[in-house]
């Protein structure tokens, strides 16, 4: 199992050497998330819904590539690919505790899966057909203040907007969103607000 005990976990993750791994960078980003501090609730709902749809598209693509019989939004991809490579459990517990406080249990579970996937990609290449940045849309969603809840009714709610998840294979037909840059996401939000 990989060890990442060189971190000091406070508001920001600090690495004692100059080489930042995928896991190092992700830990820093997750610990910097403080909901309510940057954006009012719902300010970025249109872009956050799009980001969730893009995450589900990437997840569906990954599940298809791995011939997984059951793909769901909280699938632990790293476990499916190589169960021997995991992020350090004490690190995962500290980061997910922060995420639960800031964003809730469902966001914390997605963050946990993303941490294990980052540890995996620090060690080996992701398999063919599995995007190496599969979790990036959902991390940006959380950084933009989006909320994630799931009550088991066939939808995952983003700021109370339901995204259907009964059949994730349907997302394979979606076109990839071409840019996850903040300016393009802001433009999407502005365009949606002017149409109301």
MIDOSE-1310 file (N, C-alpha, C; in nm, 2 decimals, decimal comma, always signed):
residues 196
xxxx	+0,08/-0,12/+0,00/+0,00/+0,00/+0,00/+0,09/+0,12/+0,00; +0,05/+0,23/-0,07/+0,12/+0,35/-0,08/+0,11/+0,43/+0,05; +0,22/+0,50/+0,09/+0,21/+0,58/+0,21/+0,23/+0,73/+0,17; +0,14/+0,81/+0,23/+0,15/+0,96/+0,20/+0,15/+1,04/+0,33
xxxx	+0,23/+0,98/+0,43/+0,23/+1,05/+0,56/+0,31/+1,17/+0,57; +0,38/+1,21/+0,45/+0,46/+1,34/+0,45/+0,37/+1,46/+0,45; +0,24/+1,44/+0,45/+0,15/+1,56/+0,44/+0,13/+1,61/+0,58; +0,11/+1,75/+0,59/+0,06/+1,81/+0,71/-0,08/+1,86/+0,66
xxxx	-0,19/+1,81/+0,73/-0,32/+1,84/+0,68/-0,38/+1,95/+0,76; -0,39/+2,07/+0,70/-0,46/+2,18/+0,76/-0,55/+2,24/+0,65; -0,55/+2,37/+0,63/-0,64/+2,42/+0,53/-0,59/+2,38/+0,39; -0,46/+2,36/+0,38/-0,40/+2,32/+0,25/-0,30/+2,21/+0,28
xxxx	-0,29/+2,11/+0,18/-0,20/+2,00/+0,20/-0,06/+2,05/+0,16; +0,04/+2,02/+0,25/+0,18/+2,06/+0,22/+0,26/+1,94/+0,20; +0,33/+1,94/+0,09/+0,42/+1,83/+0,06/+0,57/+1,87/+0,09; +0,64/+1,79/+0,15/+0,78/+1,83/+0,19/+0,88/+1,82/+0,08
xxxx	+0,85/+1,76/-0,03/+0,94/+1,76/-0,14/+0,88/+1,84/-0,25; +0,96/+1,86/-0,36/+0,92/+1,95/-0,46/+0,84/+1,88/-0,57; +0,84/+1,75/-0,57/+0,77/+1,67/-0,67/+0,62/+1,65/-0,63; +0,53/+1,71/-0,70/+0,39/+1,70/-0,67/+0,33/+1,59/-0,75
xxxx	+0,28/+1,49/-0,68/+0,21/+1,38/-0,75/+0,07/+1,42/-0,78; +0,00/+1,33/-0,85/-0,15/+1,35/-0,87/-0,22/+1,35/-0,74; -0,18/+1,26/-0,65/-0,25/+1,26/-0,52/-0,22/+1,38/-0,44; -0,09/+1,43/-0,44/-0,05/+1,55/-0,37/-0,15/+1,67/-0,41
xxxx	-0,16/+1,68/-0,54/-0,23/+1,80/-0,59/-0,38/+1,79/-0,56; -0,43/+1,66/-0,57/-0,57/+1,65/-0,54/-0,61/+1,67/-0,40; -0,52/+1,63/-0,31/-0,54/+1,65/-0,16/-0,54/+1,80/-0,14; -0,45/+1,88/-0,20/-0,45/+2,02/-0,18/-0,58/+2,09/-0,23
xxxx	-0,63/+2,04/-0,34/-0,75/+2,10/-0,40/-0,87/+2,07/-0,31; -0,88/+1,94/-0,26/-1,00/+1,91/-0,18/-1,00/+1,98/-0,04; -0,88/+1,99/+0,02/-0,87/+2,06/+0,15/-0,90/+2,21/+0,14; -0,88/+2,26/+0,02/-0,91/+2,41/+0,00/-1,06/+2,44/-0,02
xxxx	-1,14/+2,33/-0,04/-1,29/+2,35/-0,06/-1,35/+2,39/+0,07; -1,42/+2,50/+0,07/-1,50/+2,55/+0,18/-1,63/+2,60/+0,13; -1,73/+2,52/+0,13/-1,86/+2,56/+0,08/-1,92/+2,68/+0,15; -1,97/+2,77/+0,08/-2,03/+2,89/+0,14/-1,93/+3,01/+0,15
xxxx	-1,80/+2,97/+0,13/-1,70/+3,08/+0,14/-1,68/+3,16/+0,02; -1,70/+3,09/-0,10/-1,67/+3,15/-0,23/-1,79/+3,19/-0,31; -1,89/+3,10/-0,31/-2,01/+3,12/-0,40/-2,13/+3,10/-0,32; -2,23/+3,19/-0,35/-2,37/+3,16/-0,29/-2,43/+3,04/-0,35
xxxx	-2,51/+2,97/-0,27/-2,57/+2,85/-0,31/-2,65/+2,87/-0,44; -2,62/+2,78/-0,54/-2,69/+2,79/-0,67/-2,64/+2,88/-0,77; -2,53/+2,95/-0,74/-2,48/+3,05/-0,83/-2,43/+2,98/-0,96; -2,38/+2,86/-0,95/-2,32/+2,79/-1,06/-2,39/+2,66/-1,10
xxxx	-2,52/+2,66/-1,07/-2,60/+2,54/-1,09/-2,59/+2,49/-1,23; -2,61/+2,57/-1,34/-2,61/+2,51/-1,47/-2,48/+2,45/-1,51; -2,36/+2,51/-1,47/-2,23/+2,45/-1,50/-2,21/+2,33/-1,42; -2,26/+2,33/-1,29/-2,24/+2,21/-1,20/-2,32/+2,09/-1,25
xxxx	-2,44/+2,11/-1,31/-2,52/+2,01/-1,37/-2,44/+1,95/-1,49; -2,39/+2,04/-1,57/-2,31/+2,00/-1,69/-2,19/+1,92/-1,64; -2,12/+1,96/-1,54/-2,00/+1,89/-1,49/-2,04/+1,75/-1,44; -2,15/+1,74/-1,37/-2,19/+1,61/-1,33/-2,22/+1,52/-1,45
xxxx	-2,29/+1,57/-1,55/-2,32/+1,49/-1,67/-2,19/+1,45/-1,74; -2,09/+1,54/-1,74/-1,96/+1,50/-1,80/-1,88/+1,40/-1,72; -1,89/+1,41/-1,59/-1,83/+1,30/-1,50/-1,90/+1,17/-1,53; -2,03/+1,17/-1,54/-2,11/+1,04/-1,56/-2,07/+0,98/-1,70
xxxx	-2,05/+1,07/-1,80/-2,01/+1,03/-1,93/-1,87/+0,96/-1,92; -1,78/+1,02/-1,85/-1,65/+0,96/-1,84/-1,65/+0,83/-1,76; -1,74/+0,83/-1,66/-1,75/+0,71/-1,58/-1,81/+0,59/-1,66; -1,91/+0,63/-1,74/-1,98/+0,53/-1,83/-1,88/+0,47/-1,93
xxxx	-1,80/+0,56/-1,98/-1,69/+0,52/-2,08/-1,59/+0,43/-2,01; -1,56/+0,46/-1,89/-1,46/+0,37/-1,81/-1,52/+0,24/-1,79; -1,65/+0,24/-1,74/-1,72/+0,11/-1,71/-1,73/+0,02/-1,84; -1,75/+0,09/-1,95/-1,76/+0,02/-2,08/-1,63/-0,04/-2,12
xxxx	-1,52/+0,03/-2,10/-1,38/-0,01/-2,13/-1,34/-0,13/-2,04; -1,39/-0,13/-1,92/-1,35/-0,23/-1,82/-1,45/-0,35/-1,82; -1,55/-0,34/-1,90/-1,65/-0,44/-1,91/-1,72/-0,47/-1,77; -1,74/-0,36/-1,70/-1,80/-0,37/-1,57/-1,95/-0,39/-1,58
xxxx	-2,00/-0,49/-1,51/-2,14/-0,52/-1,53/-2,24/-0,42/-1,47; -2,19/-0,34/-1,37/-2,27/-0,25/-1,31/-2,19/-0,12/-1,28; -2,23/-0,01/-1,34/-2,16/+0,11/-1,32/-2,26/+0,21/-1,25; -2,22/+0,27/-1,15/-2,30/+0,37/-1,07/-2,21/+0,49/-1,04
xxxx	-2,27/+0,60/-1,00/-2,20/+0,72/-0,98/-2,09/+0,71/-0,87; -2,11/+0,62/-0,78/-2,01/+0,61/-0,67/-1,92/+0,48/-0,68; -1,91/+0,44/-0,80/-1,82/+0,33/-0,83/-1,67/+0,36/-0,80; -1,60/+0,27/-0,73/-1,46/+0,29/-0,70/-1,38/+0,23/-0,81
xxxx	-1,35/+0,32/-0,91/-1,28/+0,27/-1,03/-1,14/+0,21/-1,00; -1,07/+0,27/-0,90/-0,94/+0,22/-0,87/-0,94/+0,08/-0,82; -1,04/+0,05/-0,73/-1,06/-0,08/-0,68/-1,09/-0,18/-0,79; -1,16/-0,14/-0,89/-1,19/-0,22/-1,00/-1,07/-0,25/-1,09
xxxx	-0,99/-0,15/-1,10/-0,87/-0,17/-1,19/-0,76/-0,24/-1,12; -0,72/-0,20/-1,00/-0,61/-0,27/-0,93/-0,63/-0,24/-0,78; -0,69/-0,34/-0,71/-0,73/-0,33/-0,57/-0,60/-0,32/-0,48; -0,48/-0,35/-0,53/-0,37/-0,35/-0,44/-0,31/-0,21/-0,43
xxxx	-0,35/-0,11/-0,51/-0,29/+0,02/-0,51/-0,40/+0,12/-0,45; -0,37/+0,16/-0,32/-0,47/+0,25/-0,26/-0,40/+0,36/-0,19; -0,46/+0,48/-0,18/-0,41/+0,59/-0,10/-0,41/+0,55/+0,04; -0,32/+0,61/+0,12/-0,30/+0,59/+0,26/-0,43/+0,61/+0,33
xxxx	-0,48/+0,51/+0,41/-0,61/+0,52/+0,47/-0,62/+0,64/+0,57; -0,52/+0,67/+0,65/-0,53/+0,78/+0,74/-0,54/+0,91/+0,66; -0,47/+0,93/+0,55/-0,49/+1,04/+0,47/-0,63/+1,05/+0,41; -0,68/+0,94/+0,36/-0,82/+0,94/+0,31/-0,92/+0,98/+0,41
xxxx	-0,90/+0,92/+0,53/-1,00/+0,95/+0,64/-1,00/+1,10/+0,68; -0,88/+1,16/+0,68/-0,87/+1,31/+0,71/-0,94/+1,39/+0,60; -0,91/+1,36/+0,48/-0,96/+1,44/+0,37/-1,11/+1,42/+0,36; -1,16/+1,30/+0,37/-1,30/+1,27/+0,36/-1,38/+1,33/+0,48
xxxx	-1,32/+1,34/+0,59/-1,38/+1,40/+0,71/-1,40/+1,55/+0,68; -1,30/+1,61/+0,62/-1,31/+1,76/+0,58/-1,43/+1,77/+0,47; -1,43/+1,68/+0,38/-1,53/+1,69/+0,27/-1,67/+1,67/+0,33; -1,69/+1,58/+0,42/-1,82/+1,56/+0,48/-1,87/+1,68/+0,55
xxxx	-1,78/+1,75/+0,62/-1,81/+1,88/+0,69/-1,85/+1,98/+0,59; -1,78/+1,99/+0,48/-1,80/+2,10/+0,39/-1,91/+2,07/+0,29; -1,92/+1,95/+0,24/-2,00/+1,92/+0,12/-2,10/+1,81/+0,14; -2,09/+1,73/+0,25/-2,18/+1,62/+0,27/-2,12/+1,49/+0,24
xxxx	-2,20/+1,38/+0,27/-2,15/+1,24/+0,26/-2,13/+1,20/+0,12; -2,22/+1,24/+0,03/-2,20/+1,19/-0,11/-2,08/+1,25/-0,18; -2,06/+1,37/-0,15/-1,94/+1,44/-0,21/-1,81/+1,38/-0,15; -1,82/+1,34/-0,02/-1,70/+1,28/+0,05/-1,67/+1,14/-0,01
xxxx	-1,78/+1,07/-0,05/-1,75/+0,94/-0,11/-1,69/+0,95/-0,25; -1,73/+1,05/-0,32/-1,67/+1,07/-0,45/-1,53/+1,12/-0,44; -1,50/+1,20/-0,34/-1,36/+1,24/-0,31/-1,28/+1,12/-0,27; -1,33/+1,03/-0,19/-1,25/+0,91/-0,15/-1,22/+0,83/-0,28
xxxx	-1,31/+0,81/-0,37/-1,28/+0,74/-0,49/-1,18/+0,81/-0,57; -1,19/+0,94/-0,58/-1,09/+1,02/-0,66/-0,95/+1,01/-0,60; -0,94/+1,00/-0,47/-0,81/+0,99/-0,40/-0,74/+0,86/-0,44; -0,82/+0,75/-0,43/-0,77/+0,62/-0,46/-0,73/+0,61/-0,61
xxxx	-0,81/+0,68/-0,70/-0,77/+0,68/-0,84/-0,65/+0,76/-0,87; -0,63/+0,87/-0,79/-0,51/+0,95/-0,81/-0,39/+0,87/-0,77; -0,40/+0,79/-0,66/-0,29/+0,71/-0,61/-0,25/+0,60/-0,72; -0,36/+0,55/-0,78/-0,34/+0,45/-0,89/-0,26/+0,51/-1,01
xxxx	-0,31/+0,63/-1,05/-0,24/+0,69/-1,17/-0,10/+0,74/-1,14; -0,07/+0,76/-1,01/+0,07/+0,79/-0,98/+0,16/+0,67/-0,99; +0,10/+0,55/-1,00/+0,18/+0,43/-1,00/+0,18/+0,36/-1,14; +0,06/+0,37/-1,21/+0,05/+0,30/-1,34/-0,04/+0,38/-1,43
xxxx	-0,04/+0,36/-1,55/-0,13/+0,43/-1,65/-0,27/+0,37/-1,63; -0,37/+0,46/-1,65/-0,50/+0,41/-1,65/-0,52/+0,32/-1,77; -0,61/+0,22/-1,76/-0,63/+0,13/-1,87/-0,68/+0,20/-2,00; -0,66/+0,14/-2,11/-0,72/+0,19/-2,23/-0,87/+0,21/-2,22
xxxx	-0,91/+0,33/-2,26/-1,05/+0,36/-2,26/-1,10/+0,43/-2,13; -1,01/+0,43/-2,03/-1,04/+0,50/-1,90/-0,97/+0,63/-1,89; -1,04/+0,74/-1,89/-0,97/+0,87/-1,89/-0,89/+0,89/-1,76; -0,77/+0,94/-1,78/-0,69/+0,96/-1,66/-0,74/+1,07/-1,57
xxxx	-0,83/+1,16/-1,62/-0,89/+1,27/-1,55/-1,04/+1,24/-1,53; -1,08/+1,12/-1,51/-1,22/+1,08/-1,50/-1,29/+1,16/-1,39; -1,22/+1,19/-1,28/-1,29/+1,26/-1,17/-1,28/+1,41/-1,17; -1,21/+1,46/-1,27/-1,19/+1,61/-1,28/-1,32/+1,69/-1,28
xxxx	-1,42/+1,65/-1,36/-1,54/+1,73/-1,36/-1,61/+1,74/-1,22; -1,61/+1,63/-1,15/-1,68/+1,64/-1,02/-1,60/+1,71/-0,91; -1,46/+1,71/-0,93/-1,38/+1,80/-0,84/-1,41/+1,94/-0,87; -1,41/+1,98/-0,99/-1,44/+2,12/-1,03/-1,58/+2,16/-0,98
xxxx	-1,68/+2,07/-1,00/-1,81/+2,09/-0,95/-1,81/+2,13/-0,80; -1,74/+2,06/-0,72/-1,73/+2,09/-0,58/-1,65/+2,22/-0,55; -1,55/+2,25/-0,63/-1,47/+2,37/-0,62/-1,56/+2,49/-0,65; -1,66/+2,47/-0,74/-1,75/+2,58/-0,77/-1,87/+2,60/-0,68
xxxx	-1,87/+2,52/-0,57/-1,98/+2,54/-0,47/-2,10/+2,45/-0,49; -2,09/+2,36/-0,59/-2,21/+2,27/-0,62/-2,23/+2,17/-0,51; -2,35/+2,14/-0,48/-2,39/+2,03/-0,38/-2,43/+1,91/-0,45; -2,40/+1,79/-0,39/-2,43/+1,66/-0,45/-2,51/+1,58/-0,34
xxxx	-2,63/+1,54/-0,38/-2,71/+1,45/-0,29/-2,77/+1,34/-0,37; -2,79/+1,23/-0,31/-2,86/+1,11/-0,37/-2,95/+1,04/-0,27; -3,07/+1,04/-0,30/-3,17/+0,98/-0,21/-3,22/+0,84/-0,26; -3,16/+0,79/-0,37/-3,19/+0,66/-0,42/-3,32/+0,65/-0,50
xxxx	-3,36/+0,76/-0,56/-3,48/+0,77/-0,64/-3,45/+0,77/-0,79; -3,33/+0,72/-0,83/-3,30/+0,72/-0,97/-3,24/+0,85/-1,02; -3,21/+0,94/-0,93/-3,15/+1,07/-0,97/-3,04/+1,10/-0,87; -2,94/+1,18/-0,92/-2,84/+1,24/-0,83/-2,87/+1,39/-0,84
xxxx	-2,88/+1,45/-0,73/-2,93/+1,60/-0,73/-2,80/+1,69/-0,72; -2,80/+1,78/-0,81/-2,70/+1,89/-0,81/-2,77/+2,02/-0,78; -2,75/+2,07/-0,66/-2,82/+2,20/-0,62/-2,97/+2,18/-0,64; -3,02/+2,06/-0,60/-3,16/+2,03/-0,61/-3,21/+2,01/-0,76
xxxx	-3,12/+2,00/-0,86/-3,16/+1,97/-0,99/-3,13/+1,82/-1,01; -3,23/+1,74/-1,05/-3,20/+1,60/-1,07/-3,14/+1,56/-1,20; -3,04/+1,48/-1,19/-2,97/+1,42/-1,31/-3,00/+1,27/-1,31; -3,07/+1,22/-1,41/-3,11/+1,08/-1,40/-2,99/+0,98/-1,41
xxxx	-2,99/+0,88/-1,33/-2,88/+0,79/-1,33/-2,93/+0,64/-1,34; -3,05/+0,62/-1,38/-3,10/+0,48/-1,39/-3,02/+0,40/-1,48; -2,97/+0,46/-1,59/-2,90/+0,39/-1,70/-2,78/+0,47/-1,74; -2,66/+0,45/-1,68/-2,55/+0,53/-1,71/-2,50/+0,51/-1,85
xxxx	-2,53/+0,40/-1,91/-2,49/+0,37/-2,05/-2,54/+0,48/-2,14; -2,65/+0,54/-2,11/-2,71/+0,65/-2,19/-2,62/+0,77/-2,21; -2,53/+0,78/-2,11/-2,43/+0,89/-2,11/-2,32/+0,87/-2,22; -2,31/+0,75/-2,26/-2,21/+0,72/-2,37/-2,24/+0,79/-2,50
xxxx	-2,37/+0,83/-2,51/-2,41/+0,90/-2,63/-2,39/+1,05/-2,62; -2,36/+1,10/-2,50/-2,33/+1,24/-2,49/-2,20/+1,28/-2,55; -2,20/+1,40/-2,61/-2,08/+1,46/-2,66/-1,99/+1,51/-2,55; -1,86/+1,49/-2,55/-1,78/+1,54/-2,44/-1,79/+1,69/-2,44
xxxx	-1,79/+1,74/-2,32/-1,78/+1,89/-2,30/-1,64/+1,93/-2,33; -1,63/+2,03/-2,42/-1,49/+2,05/-2,48/-1,40/+2,13/-2,38; -1,45/+2,20/-2,29/-1,37/+2,28/-2,20/-1,42/+2,28/-2,06; -1,33/+2,26/-1,96/-1,37/+2,28/-1,82/-1,31/+2,40/-1,76
xxxx	-1,26/+2,49/-1,84/-1,20/+2,62/-1,80/-1,31/+2,70/-1,73; -1,27/+2,77/-1,62/-1,36/+2,85/-1,54/-1,43/+2,96/-1,62; -1,36/+3,02/-1,72/-1,43/+3,12/-1,80/-1,54/+3,06/-1,88; -1,52/+2,94/-1,94/-1,62/+2,88/-2,02/-1,74/+2,83/-1,93
xxxx	-1,71/+2,79/-1,81/-1,82/+2,74/-1,72/-1,90/+2,87/-1,68; -1,83/+2,98/-1,65/-1,90/+3,10/-1,61/-1,99/+3,15/-1,72; -1,94/+3,13/-1,84/-2,02/+3,18/-1,96/-2,15/+3,09/-1,97; -2,14/+2,96/-1,94/-2,25/+2,88/-1,95/-2,35/+2,92/-1,84
xxxx	-2,31/+2,95/-1,72/-2,40/+3,00/-1,62/-2,47/+3,13/-1,65; -2,39/+3,22/-1,71/-2,45/+3,35/-1,75/-2,55/+3,34/-1,86; -2,52/+3,24/-1,96/-2,61/+3,22/-2,07/-2,75/+3,16/-2,01; -2,74/+3,07/-1,92/-2,86/+3,01/-1,86/-2,94/+3,12/-1,78
xxxx	-2,87/+3,20/-1,71/-2,94/+3,30/-1,63/-3,01/+3,41/-1,71; -2,96/+3,44/-1,83/-3,02/+3,54/-1,92/-3,15/+3,48/-1,98; -3,15/+3,34/-1,99/-3,27/+3,28/-2,05/-3,38/+3,26/-1,96; -3,36/+3,29/-1,83/-3,48/+3,27/-1,74/-3,58/+3,38/-1,75
